[in-house]
Amino acid sequence: MKTSKTGNVTYYVMKDIASIATNIINDYVNDGYIMNIGTMAGSQGDNLKVDLAKDGNTVRIRIFEENVSGPVDNTVILETRIYKGYDFSSGHSASVLWNHDGEELTSRKFYAVSNCRYSSREDTFYVDDEEEAHRVEAVRHQRMMSKSQLRSIKSYHMTSISPDKVIGIIKSRQGYKRTKVSDIGPVYRFDGHYYAELDRLPSKSAERVVKLA
């Protein structure tokens, strides 16, 4: 797990989510629950499914993915359900427990964020804060737009305006205070406006292309 500098947001990888599920399972085992062999056969689209039985009831801990259209299109859900009256089954005759039949005890959602600053090719990062997930995806969308915009701008002629002429304008913008003249690349004119391309971003909130006027 990684925590943002403000300490308000925690980023998880699947291994962290598995660790949380393991802790939940351990809590039930320490309370006297045992694996319910006969109810765990088969799959209902789960990434993980563990059934634990005690005193005539079965608790299911499961991890599964939910894909929906929208700004955040992949969600991992960790939930626990209880099936009252379903005792231990030896497995000689499998007893199917359908996920939707159980009573939900807890449910925790982890939203995939494909463009947080911790992302890598090896790991997808998740947050359990929906607002933060939407914020990160909005930043990703803006960056994609900026790259597209840059390609369009570059199809026009570069101006002869030097970086030292625009440094004051750029530094006056929020997130660009630490910009240096050496950070500024070419200045373009596009559709009646001027834009500067930065070779180095002065902050995490800064964009590659800055509209000057």
BELLIN-V55263 format. One line per field, one symbol per residue. ss: DSSP state (@ for helix, = for strand, . for the rest). phi: phi as a letter, one per 20 degrees, with the letter a starting at -180 (. if undefined). psi: psi as a letter, one per 20 degrees, with the letter a starting at -180 (. if undefined). Layout:
ss = ???
phi = ???
psi = ???
This chain:
ss = .==......===.@@@@@@@@@@@@@@@@@...==.@@@......=========..===========......===========..............@@@.===========...........===..@@@@@@@@@@@@@@@@@@@@@@@@@...=....@@@@@@@@@.........@@@=======..======..........===..
phi = .cdfffmecddddgffffffffffffffffeofcfegfddfncdneebbcdcdalnccdddccbdcdcfqgddccdddcccddfndegcfofcfdfdfgfffefebbcdcefcecffefbfecedccddffffffffffgfffffffffffffffdffeefegfedgfffffefncgefdgfeeefdddblncdcddeecefbfefdfddfea
psi = qqprhijhpppqrhhghhhggghgghggghjjqqpngijjqrqkkqhpopppqpljqppppqprqppqpahojppppoqpqpnpjorppiihopopopgihqppgqppppppoikriiqrhhppqqqjohghghgghhgggghghggggghggiirqqrjpqhihihggghiqpijhjpqhiipbqpqppljqqqppphppirhiqrhpppg.
